[in-house]
Amino acid sequence: MNDMTNLLHKPEFPRSNGYEQAWMLENQMGPNSVWLAEWLARDLPLARGMKVLDLGCGRAMSSIFLAKEYEVQVWAADLWITPDHNWKRVQEAGVGHSVFPLRLEAHALPFPEGFFDAIVSMDAYHYFGTDILYLGYVGRFLRPGGTIGIVVPGLMQEIKVVPSHLSTPQKNGKIFWENECWSFKTAEWWRELWQKSGRLTDIRVDTQPDGWRHWRDFERAIEASGKSIFPSDAEALEADQGRYVGFVRAIATRIGNEAENLYDAALGARAGVDT
């Protein structure tokens, strides 16, 4: 077993091991979204034919994985990656009949109320979902009894002062802790936020065992492959050893069958609609 295989072949993710390592490296945009999708999906009630929104799908690796492994229909939504590029990946993966790439902003979703059986997000939800109002918004597009599940980079303990190993330059000059990292929250923080919504039941929040190690290994593999988009954070993750940084997973079920008011008065005002 070569060094790259040692980094990328994970007994914790047996389904992911069936995907080409070169494909995962070529299409990465950060932590391995296929591993994150496998960890999330093993506790989701996914069934053939379900309609799933993959919010912030990046280069659609997680969408392709879910379609292949669970035979669900996936709306692969991302703001930064064009549908043309994701559609090419989807077709090459042989799931053009079940993955539908879209370019969407997370606060402007064009779907009917209750359209999806599940809403998922890998390594993206923390960029918009820390807003206390967002869960109420996105939950409208989930049918009663449907499931929402996310995996986000998170904190294993609260941070008031950023530890030096996360805030000083690594040997490559990259500083791990950027302003965006303040969107990293603990499992308990996410649990409390979702409990406040009043729209969810069966809320389950946990952290990924050895999440820091998987993240570090993928960073090392990207660096070794020469396919890095950003300078590696492997050194900072190694120094951290999971004391502060890892992955948080949250899963819950939508309750209620009341009709939702989808009208956004502020949007109507901008459009010149009489309110």
N, C-alpha and C positions, 0 to 999 in steps of 0.2 A: 504494500500500500504506500503510494508516494505521499509527499508532504501535503500537496493540495487535497488529496482525498482524505488525509487525516483531519484537515481543517473543515471539510465540507460534508463528509459522510457522518451523519449523526444518528445513533441508535434511538435517540429521543424523537426523531422525525422520520419514521420508516416510509411514509408516503412520499415525502420530499426526496428521499434517496433515489427514487425512480426517475427523477428529472435530471437532464444534462447539467453538469456543473458549469460548463461554458455558457449555457443559456442563462443561468442564474447570474453569473458574473457579468455577462454582456448587458443585461437589462436591469441591473440593480440601480437603486437611487438612495441607498442607505442600508439599514439593517435588512436581512434577508426576508422579504415579504412572504416567500413560500413557507419558510419555517414558521413565521408568525401566523399565517393563515391555517397551517396544520394544527398548531397549538390551539387556536381559537375554535376551529371547526369541530374538533373532537368532542366539544361540549355543547355544540349547537344541534338542534333537532332538524337538520337538513334532510330533505327527501327529494327524490327525482321530480323534476318539473317545477319546483318552487321558484318564485321570483325573488331575486336577491339584488340589493343595491350595494355595490362595492365602492364606498365613498373615499375619494383620494387614492385611487388605485395605482397611480404612477404609470409604469409601463405595462400594466395589466397582468403581471405574473400571478398575483393572488386571484384575479378573476379567472384566468385560465386554469389554475389549480382547482378552484372550487367547481368549475364546470366539468372538468375531467373526472375528479374524484367523487363528486356527489351528484352529477347529472342534473344540476340546477341551471336555471337561466340567470345570467348575471348582466346587470347594467353597470358597465365599467366606467365610472365617472371620475374625471380628473380635470383640474383647471390648467395645468401646465403642459401636459402631454396631449398632442393633437389626436383626434380620433383616427386620422389617416394612418399615423404611425402605429397606434394600438391595433387598428383593424388588420394591418399587415401581420402583426405578431399573432393575433387571434386566428387568422386564416392559416398561417404556417403551423399553428398548434392543432389545427383540425377541429376547432370549436366555433367556427363561424356561424353555426346554427343556434348557438346558445350563449354567446357573449356579444354584447352590444356596446361598443365604445361611444362615449359622449364627452363633450367638453362642457363642464358645468362648474359654477361657483357654488360653494356649499350652502349659501344663504339664498340661492335662487333656483330651487329644484322644481322642474316642470311636471311633476307627476301628480296623478289624482290621489285624493285621500285614501289611505288603506291599500295602496297598490301592491306593496311588497310583503312577502312572507318573512323576510329577514333583511336587516340592514347591518352591514359589517364595515369595518374600517381598520386598516393596518398601517401603523406608523404615520397617521395623518390627523386623527380626530382631535388631538391636543392642540392643533393650530386654530381650531374654531370651536371646539366643544367645551372649553372651559367657561364660556359664557353661560351664565345661569339660565338664560332663556333659550339656548340652542336646542336642548333636548326636547323641549316642548314643541319646537318647530319641526325638527326632523322626525319626531315620533308620529306626526300627523300622517306621514306617508307609509306607516307600518300598520298592517291590519290588526285589529284586536286579537290577542293571542299570539301575535307574531313576536319575533325575537330580534333584539339589537345586541350586537357584540362588537367590542373594540379591543385592539391591542395597541398600547402606546408606550413610548419610552417614559419611564417614571422613576420616582424616588423610592428608595427602600427605607428612608427616614427623612424627616423634615430637614431642610437646609435653611439656616439663617445667614451664615457666612459661608461662602463657597470655599470648599477645601482647596488648598494650594495645588494639589495634584490635578485638579480639574480646571484651575484658573490660570495656571502658568503655561508658557509654551512648551510643547513637546519638542523632541529633537528635530522634527520636521518643520517646526515653527507654528504648527496649528495649536490653537487653544481650544480645548473641548467645550468649555462653558461659554456660550454666547448668550445674548439677551433672550433669544428664543427658548433657551433652556428653562427659563422661569415658567414655561408652560408645562414642565415636568411636575407631576403631582404624585402623592402617595396613594396607595390603594384605599386607605381610609378616606382621603379627600374625595376621591371619585365616588366611593360608596355614599358619602354624605350628600354629594351633589345630586346623584341619581335618586336618592330617597326623597329629596325635596321636590322632585318633579310632580309627584302625586299621580303619575301616569304609568308607573312600572311596578311589577311584582316579581318575586323570585330573583332579587338582585344578588348576583354573585360576583365578588371582586377578589382577585388574588394576584400574586406575583409569579413570574416564571422561574422555576428552579434553574439556577446557573444561567440566567438570562444574560448577565454580563459576559460570561465566557463564550456563549454563542455569538454575541455581538462582536466581541474581540476577534474570534476566529474568522468571522466573515470579513471583518476589516483587514485582517492579515492576508486572507485569500485574495481579496480585491487588489491589495497592494502588490502581492507577488505576481498577479496576472497582468499587471500593467494597465488595468481597465478602470483605474480610480477616476472618479469625477471630482472628488474633494480629497484633500490630504487625510491620511488615515488617523483615526482616533484610538488605534489599538494600544498605544503606549499609555494613554490616560485610563483606558478601561482596565488594563493589566494592573496599574497602580491602585485603582479603586477596588478591585476584587469583589465587586458587588456590595460594598458597604453603603453606597449612596445611589448608584445608577443601575437600572435594569429595565424590565418590562412589566407593565401592569395590564391585566386583562379584566374586562368588565362585561358581564352578560346579564340581560334582563328580559322580561316579557311585558309586552304592552297590555294594559288592562282597559276595560270599558268598551262600550260600543256606541257612545254618544257621537253625534255629528260634530265635526270640527269646523270652526270658522277659519277658512284659509285666506280670507281677504286681508291684505296688508295695506292699511290706510296710508302709511308713509310712501309705499310704492305707488299707490294710486295718486297721491298728491304730486309725486314727481312726474307722473305720466299725464297730469292735467285732468284726471278723472274727478268728477264732482262727488265728494263724500258726504 
